[in-house]
Each structure stands twice: as structure tokens, then as C-alpha cells.
Amino acid sequence: MKKQKSLSAESKQLQKEILENFPQPDPAFLAILDAGLRARELLHAAQLRVDAEGLTVTGDRGGMKVHPLLDVVKASRSALFNSFKLLKLDLPPDGDL
């Protein structure tokens, strides 16, 4: 089994801030929080690639198509927001995590 990559400094800071408000989180809370923060990592990595490469890419037949990582951005954003919703955590007003 492959070891999971450590969280970024930003995600660790967010985790610390969240856990400061929950002094004794149960294992389920921690698992959902971890899944949400890992989705945040994936969201940011995919968004960086899309920002650098554009919303469209050249397909295998030479035509333009939607960047495939946009599906990853959408799914990871949904997973992140759903994990925060399950944990009853407030999202920033601008939705930027």
C-alpha cells in the first residue's frame, strides 16, 4: 500500500485552526476532515494545471476539447464542500479554501 502524501502547509494550518475548535474530535470527524483536506490538495493541484494550460486542450484528433482536469476540479471541490457540510463547518464567505 502506498503511503499518503503529507498535507501542504496551508492545509495543515487549516486543519490546525479547525481542530482548535474541536478539542476531542472522534475518529469519524478526523477521517472526514482528512478526506476533505486531501480533496482540497487535489483541487488546488488540478486548478493550477488548468490555469497554466487553459480551459481547453487539443484532442487526439487535433480538435479542441474541454480540459480533462476540469472534472477533477469539479469533483474535488464537491468532495471538499461536502466534507465541511458533514462536519458542520462554516465555509468562508467567498468560498475560497
N, C-alpha and C positions, 0 to 999 in steps of 0.2 A: 504494500500500500504506500502510495506517495505521500510524503509529509506536506501538509498545507503550508503555503507561503504565509509569512508573517504579515500582519496588517501594516499599512503605511502609518507614518507619524500622525497624519491628520485623522485617520480612522481610530488610532489608539487614543488620541486626545478626545475625540467624540465619545468613545467607549468610556473613558475615564469620567467625563462630565455626566454621562447618563448614569453610570454606576454610583456616583456620589449621591444621587437622589434615591437610590435603592440599596440601602446598606446590607440587606440579606437577600439577594436575588436567588430564586430557586433555579435548579438545573435547566428547566424548560425555558425560563426567561433568558438565561445565558446562551442557550443554544439558538434561540430565535434572534437574539441580538447579534450573535456571531454570524449567523446566516445573512442577516441584513447588512452587516458591515462588509462582509465578503461580496455581497451583491453591489455595494457601493464601490468597492475596489474595481470590480468588473465594469461597472457603469463608467467610471472615470477613465479607465484604460481604453474602452471602446470609443468613448466620446472624443478622446484625444486623437485617436486614429481617424475618426470621421472628420474631425475639424481639420486635420492635416491633409487628408486625401479628398475631401469633398463629399457631397451627398450622393453623387453618382460615380460609378466606375465603369470601365469598359468591360463588356461581357466577353465570353469566349468566342462569340461570332462577330465581334467588333462593334456591336451596338452598345448604347448606354443603358445601364440598369441601376437600380437603387443600390446603394452601398449595403452589402450583406450585414455589416456590423450594426446597422440601424435596428435590426431585430434584436440584437444583443442589448443595445441601449434601452430599447423599449421594455424588454423582459426584465433586465436587471433593475431598472427604475421601478417597475411594478413590484418586484420582489422586495426592494428596499422599503418602499412606501407601505406595502402590506405588513412587513415585519414591524415597522413603527406603529402601525394601526393595531396590530395584535398586542403589542406591549403597552398600548395606550399612551404613547409618547407624542408630544406636540412636534409638529413639523415647523421649520422656520417659515415666516410669512411669505418669503419669496420662493419657498420650496427648494432652495439650494442647499444640498447636503454635500 
